[in-house]
Amino acid sequence: MRTSGIRRSRARNITTAGLGLLLVGISAFPAHAESIRAQQWHLDIMHAEDIWKISKGEGVTVAVIDSGVDDRNPDLLGQVLDGKDLALDEKGDEHTDYDGHGTGMAGLIAGTGRSGGGDGAFGLAPAAKILPIRVSGAGVGKQNKEDGEIDFNRAVPEAIRYAADSKAKVINVSMGSGAGFQQLTDAVKYALDKGALIFAAVGNSAAQGNGTEYPAATPGVVGVGAIDKKLTRTKESQYGPQVDLVAPGENMVHACGGSTGLCESHGTSGATALASASAALIWAKHPDWTNNQVLKVMLNTVAAPDDGAGRNDYIGYGAIRPLRALKTPGDPGPADVRPIPDLPAAQPATPSAAPSTTNPAPAPAPAPQASAGGGGNTGLWIGLGVGAALLIGGAVATAVVRSRRRSVAGTPAMQPAAPVAPPYAPPGPSRHGLYEQPPNSSYGPPPGPGQRS
């Protein structure tokens, strides 16, 4: 399923308008031009320039399992390695991006900003390398649901294993399917045992049933949701026990595929890319840390829920804060202890039949667990005091094991978007609030399994 919405600019310089302007469509840009970097509000609130004085992701490879990554994009020149092509019925190879999405995720992670004479789009970890692994997307939508899920659970596990074998420290999966088969569960465990971290988008269908998506709900995967410019969970960002972290995911300006090489997007895809980039930044500074320790530090330093629960189903453990993770990481914990107690939930209550190689059965899942957040009216800790660190330090060690589950029959009652207090410095009025998301109804129905957004 597509997990971000992308629109391409008509000119190299995306343009902006005054504060509060509501874009009701995607056909026109306002008239006043502004630099590309100035429009990357997500980098401002995370203090990217301060981050880059400490780490730019050097020496870390991030695998992007997606629609391919265009290595000719001006902001990705020299950043993209040779990878693997697992796409069915798509022309080209892993460097041929058939819909622009994979290049967009790579741009959010490792864009250099070198295009346009230095007025290009930056990624959060501009020195990280991208390992492109192309899987089917558009073709899946022509299949029936069952065939699409089977194809997804064929290609993505193979992609995860390839990424792990290729020594990618971070694996980014900004896509999802309504079913996660045992092959996917096994591939995730394989990658974790190899020392990788896997981040996956939780999906954008909160307003269309909020069905659980995989691999975000697969045990061992870090599920990522999205927050907007008001630092509130976006209405499209799905919620549930599969949500571990949140990151900015609205009006994201970044490098992408297509004629202009620049896009604006929204969704949990982009939020996932920022979480992956954040892990790359930490790993570059601490190359001897394990995947468990990098994740523990990300949890130590999030802007956490202020409802006292430690995590909730709307923003997980909280919003990423890479600068704080680099400056005051806290205790990284034991090298071999996973800080999120989700892996035991993968064990089935009763043995299941061996899956067929032609029509594999979904991995068994435990019973659903009640939402920790109640009604979703949650906030985030403000500032850099000890409150958030103490909360997370205790919550991670004692949290009830949350269930990773398939969606159940019926549509869950909708909850309001969870408001959050600013986990970063408030954005300045000269650079932010320049765009507003189109009404949620314009997103349309969710696409077929394996497609991105």
C-alpha positions in Angstrom: 0.0 0.0 0.0 1.2 3.5 -0.8 2.3 5.3 2.3 2.9 8.8 1.0 1.4 11.2 -1.6 3.7 12.9 -4.0 3.2 15.8 -6.3 6.0 17.0 -8.6 6.8 20.7 -9.1 6.4 22.3 -12.5 9.6 24.2 -12.1 12.9 23.5 -10.4 12.1 26.0 -7.6 9.0 25.2 -5.7 7.2 28.4 -4.8 5.5 29.5 -1.6 2.8 31.8 -0.4 1.9 33.7 2.8 1.1 32.0 6.0 -2.2 30.1 6.2 -2.7 29.6 2.5 -4.8 26.5 1.9 -4.0 24.5 -1.2 -7.2 22.9 -2.2 -5.7 21.1 -5.2 -2.4 20.1 -6.7 -2.5 21.9 -10.0 -0.9 25.3 -9.1 1.8 26.8 -7.0 1.8 30.3 -5.5 3.9 32.9 -7.2 6.5 33.9 -4.6 9.8 31.9 -5.0 11.9 30.8 -2.0 14.9 28.6 -1.7 14.4 24.8 -1.6 16.2 24.4 1.7 14.0 27.2 3.3 11.0 25.1 2.5 12.3 22.0 4.2 10.5 22.8 7.5 11.2 19.3 8.9 14.9 20.0 8.8 14.5 23.3 10.6 12.5 21.8 13.5 15.1 19.0 13.9 18.0 21.6 13.7 19.7 19.9 10.8 22.6 22.3 10.6 23.5 21.6 14.2 23.1 17.9 13.5 25.5 18.0 10.6 28.2 19.5 12.8 28.1 16.2 14.6 27.1 13.6 12.1 26.0 13.4 8.5 25.6 9.6 8.4 29.1 8.9 7.0 29.9 5.2 6.6 26.3 4.0 7.0 24.3 2.3 4.2 20.5 2.6 4.2 18.7 0.1 2.0 15.6 1.6 0.3 13.1 -1.2 -0.6 10.8 0.6 -3.0 10.2 1.5 -6.6 13.9 2.0 -7.4 16.2 4.9 -6.9 17.3 7.2 -9.8 21.0 7.6 -9.3 21.0 10.4 -11.9 19.0 12.8 -9.7 21.2 15.9 -9.1 20.8 15.7 -5.3 21.7 12.0 -5.2 24.7 11.9 -7.5 27.3 9.7 -5.9 25.0 8.6 -3.1 23.4 5.5 -4.7 25.1 2.1 -4.8 24.3 -0.8 -7.0 21.5 -2.9 -5.5 19.1 -5.5 -6.7 16.0 -5.5 -8.9 13.2 -7.8 -7.7 10.3 -6.0 -9.6 8.1 -8.0 -11.8 7.0 -6.7 -15.2 8.9 -3.4 -14.8 11.4 -2.2 -17.3 14.9 -1.2 -16.3 16.7 -2.1 -13.0 17.1 -0.8 -9.5 18.2 2.5 -10.8 15.0 2.9 -12.8 12.3 4.4 -10.6 9.0 3.5 -12.2 6.9 6.0 -10.1 9.4 8.4 -8.4 8.6 7.2 -4.9 11.8 5.3 -4.1 13.9 8.3 -5.2 11.8 10.5 -3.0 12.6 8.3 0.1 16.3 8.3 -0.8 16.2 12.1 -1.2 14.7 12.5 2.3 17.4 10.3 3.7 20.6 11.2 1.8 19.9 14.2 -0.5 23.0 16.4 -0.8 21.4 19.8 -1.7 24.0 20.2 -4.5 21.6 20.7 -7.4 20.7 24.2 -8.7 24.1 25.6 -7.7 23.7 24.4 -4.1 20.0 25.3 -3.8 18.9 21.7 -3.9 17.0 19.4 -1.5 18.8 18.0 1.5 18.3 14.7 3.2 18.6 14.4 7.0 21.7 12.2 6.6 23.4 13.6 3.5 26.5 11.5 3.8 24.8 8.1 4.1 24.8 5.8 1.1 21.6 4.4 -0.5 21.3 0.7 -1.4 18.3 0.5 -3.8 16.2 -2.7 -3.9 13.4 -2.4 -6.4 10.2 -4.4 -5.8 6.9 -4.5 -7.7 4.4 -1.7 -7.1 2.2 -0.5 -10.0 1.8 -4.0 -11.3 0.4 -5.3 -8.0 -2.6 -3.1 -8.4 -3.7 -5.1 -11.4 -3.8 -8.3 -9.5 -6.5 -9.5 -7.1 -5.9 -8.9 -3.4 -4.6 -12.4 -2.7 -2.2 -12.4 -5.6 -0.9 -9.0 -4.5 -0.3 -10.1 -1.0 1.5 -13.2 -2.2 3.7 -11.2 -4.5 4.5 -8.7 -1.7 5.4 -11.5 0.7 7.6 -13.0 -2.0 9.6 -9.9 -2.9 9.9 -7.9 0.3 11.4 -10.8 2.4 13.9 -11.5 -0.3 14.7 -7.7 -0.4 15.2 -7.6 3.4 17.5 -10.6 3.3 19.5 -9.1 0.5 19.8 -5.8 2.3 21.1 -7.6 5.5 23.6 -9.7 3.5 24.8 -6.5 1.8 25.6 -5.1 5.2 23.0 -2.3 5.2 22.8 -1.1 8.7 19.3 0.4 8.2 16.5 -0.9 6.0 13.7 1.4 5.0 10.4 0.0 3.8 7.9 2.9 3.0 5.3 0.5 1.7 2.9 -2.1 3.2 0.5 -4.9 2.7 -2.6 -6.1 4.6 -1.0 -9.5 5.3 2.3 -10.5 6.6 3.3 -14.1 5.8 5.7 -16.2 7.7 8.4 -15.6 5.1 8.3 -11.9 6.1 8.5 -12.6 9.8 11.5 -14.9 9.1 13.3 -12.4 6.9 12.9 -9.7 9.6 14.4 -12.0 12.2 17.2 -12.8 9.8 18.0 -9.1 9.3 17.9 -8.4 13.0 20.3 -11.3 13.7 22.6 -9.8 11.1 22.6 -6.5 13.1 20.2 -4.4 11.0 17.4 -2.0 12.0 14.2 -2.1 9.9 11.8 0.9 9.8 8.5 0.6 8.0 5.6 3.0 7.4 2.4 2.2 9.3 0.2 3.4 6.5 -2.1 6.3 5.5 -5.5 4.7 5.8 -6.6 5.8 9.2 -9.7 7.4 7.7 -10.5 4.4 5.5 -10.7 1.6 8.2 -7.2 1.8 9.8 -6.3 -1.7 8.7 -3.0 -3.0 10.0 -0.2 -3.1 7.5 3.0 -5.2 7.2 5.9 -5.1 7.6 5.2 -2.2 10.1 3.3 -4.7 12.2 5.8 -7.5 11.9 7.6 -8.3 15.1 11.0 -6.7 15.1 10.1 -3.9 12.7 10.0 -0.3 14.0 6.6 1.1 12.8 6.6 4.8 12.0 3.7 7.2 11.9 3.5 10.8 10.8 3.0 14.2 12.5 2.3 17.5 10.7 3.6 21.1 11.0 1.5 21.6 14.1 3.3 18.5 15.5 0.0 16.6 15.7 -0.6 13.1 14.3 -1.8 13.5 10.8 -5.4 12.3 10.2 -4.1 9.8 7.6 -1.5 8.3 9.8 -2.7 4.9 11.0 -2.7 4.0 14.7 -2.5 0.9 16.8 0.1 -1.2 18.7 2.3 -1.3 15.6 3.2 2.4 16.0 6.6 2.8 17.7 7.8 6.3 16.6 6.5 9.3 14.7 8.3 11.9 12.6 7.3 14.8 10.3 5.3 13.6 7.3 3.5 16.6 5.9 4.4 18.9 3.0 7.8 17.3 2.7 10.0 19.0 0.0 12.6 16.6 -1.3 14.5 15.2 -4.3 12.5 12.6 -6.2 12.1 10.9 -9.6 10.6 12.7 -12.5 11.5 15.5 -14.9 12.1 18.2 -12.3 13.8 16.0 -9.7 11.9 17.7 -6.9 8.6 16.9 -5.2 6.4 17.8 -2.3 4.8 14.8 -0.5 2.9 13.8 2.6 2.4 10.5 4.5 4.0 8.0 6.7 6.5 7.1 3.9 8.4 10.3 4.4 8.2 10.0 8.2 9.8 6.5 7.9 12.6 7.8 5.8 13.4 10.4 8.5 13.5 7.8 11.2 15.8 5.7 9.0 18.1 8.7 8.5 18.1 9.4 12.2 19.4 5.9 12.9 22.1 6.4 10.3 23.2 9.6 12.0 23.5 7.9 15.3 25.3 4.9 13.9 27.8 7.1 12.1 28.8 8.6 15.4 28.8 5.3 17.3 29.8 2.7 14.7 30.4 0.1 17.4 26.9 0.1 18.7 24.5 -2.7 17.9 21.0 -2.3 16.4 19.6 -2.6 19.8 21.7 0.2 21.2 20.9 2.6 18.3 17.2 1.9 18.8 17.5 2.3 22.6 19.0 5.8 22.2 16.3 6.8 19.7 13.8 5.8 22.4 15.8 7.5 25.2 15.6 10.8 23.4 12.1 10.9 21.8 9.6 13.6 22.7 7.4 11.2 24.6 3.6 11.1 25.3 2.6 13.2 28.3 -0.3 10.9 29.2 1.9 8.9 31.6 1.6 5.7 29.6 5.1 5.6 28.2 3.6 4.9 24.7 0.2 5.0 23.1 -1.3 3.8 19.9 -1.3 7.2 18.2 2.3 8.4 18.5 4.0 5.3 19.9 6.9 6.1 22.2 7.1 9.6 20.7 8.7 11.8 18.1 12.3 11.3 17.0 14.8 13.9 18.1 18.1 13.1 16.3 20.0 16.2 17.7 19.3 15.2 21.2 20.2 11.5 20.4 23.6 12.7 19.2 24.3 15.2 22.0 22.8 13.5 25.1 22.0 9.9 24.0 21.7 8.5 27.5 22.4 4.8 28.3 22.5 2.7 25.1 21.8 -0.4 27.2 23.1 -3.9 26.6 24.2 -4.8 23.1 22.0 -7.9 22.9 18.8 -6.7 24.5 16.0 -5.3 22.2 14.5 -2.2 23.8 11.1 -2.8 22.4 9.5 -5.9 23.8 7.7 -6.9 20.6 9.6 -10.1 19.5 7.9 -12.5 22.0 4.6 -11.5 20.4 5.7 -13.4 17.3 5.3 -16.8 18.9 2.0 -18.5 18.0 -0.2 -20.0 20.7 -0.5 -23.2 18.8 1.7 -24.8 16.0 0.6 -23.8 12.5 0.7 -25.8 9.4 3.8 -25.3 7.2 3.0 -22.7 4.5 2.7 -23.7 0.9 5.4 -22.4 -1.4 2.7 -21.4 -3.9 0.1 -19.9 -1.5 1.8 -19.3 1.8 -0.3 -18.7 4.9 0.0 -15.5 6.9 2.1 -15.7 10.0 0.0 -16.4 13.1 -0.7 -13.3 15.2 -1.7 -12.9 18.9 -4.9 -11.5 20.1 -5.3 -7.7 19.9 -4.3 -5.6 22.9 -6.1 -2.6 24.2 -4.9 0.8 23.1 -2.6 2.4 25.7 -3.6 5.9 24.8 -7.4 5.8 25.5 -9.0 8.4 23.4 -5.8 9.7 21.7 -5.7 13.1 23.3 -2.0 12.9 24.0 0.8 15.4 24.0 4.6 15.3 23.9 7.1 16.4 26.5 8.4 19.9 25.9 12.1 20.8 26.2 15.2 18.9 27.0 14.7 18.2 30.8 15.0 14.9 32.5 11.3 14.2 32.4 11.1 12.6 28.9 14.4 10.6 29.4 13.2 9.2 32.8 9.8 8.3 31.4 11.3 6.5 28.4 14.0 4.9 30.5 11.5 3.3 32.8 8.8 2.6 30.2 11.0 0.7 27.8 12.1 -1.7 30.5 8.7 -2.3 31.9 6.3 -1.9 29.0 3.7 -4.5 28.5 4.5 -6.6 25.4 2.3 -5.1 22.7 0.7 -7.3 20.1 1.5 -7.2 16.4 -1.6 -8.2 14.7 -3.5 -8.5 11.5 -6.6 -6.3 11.1 -9.8 -7.7 12.5 -13.2 -7.8 10.8 -15.1 -4.5 10.9 -14.0 -0.9 11.0 -12.7 0.4 14.4 -14.2 3.5 15.8 -12.3 6.6 14.6 -10.4 8.6 17.1 -9.4 12.2 16.8 -5.9 13.1 15.8 -3.6 13.2 18.8 -2.3 16.7 19.5 1.3 16.9 20.5 3.3 19.7 22.0 6.4 20.8 20.1 9.2 18.2 20.5 11.6 20.6 18.8 12.1 24.4 18.7 9.0 26.0 17.3 9.3 26.8 13.6 9.8 30.5 12.7 6.9 32.2 10.9 9.1 33.2 7.9 9.6 29.6 6.8 6.7 27.5 8.1 3.0 27.4 7.6 3.6 28.0 3.9 1.5 25.1 2.8 -1.5 23.3 4.3 -2.5 19.8 3.5 -5.4 19.3 1.2 -8.6 18.0 2.8 -8.2 14.4 3.9 -11.1 13.3 1.7 -8.9 14.1 -1.4 -6.6 11.2 -0.6 -9.0 8.7 -2.0 -9.4 5.0 -1.2 -6.3 3.0 -0.3 -4.6 1.2 -3.2 -3.8 -2.5 -3.5 -1.2 -4.3 -1.5 2.5 -3.5 -2.1 1.8 -0.1 -3.5 3.4 3.1 -2.2 2.1 6.6 -2.0 
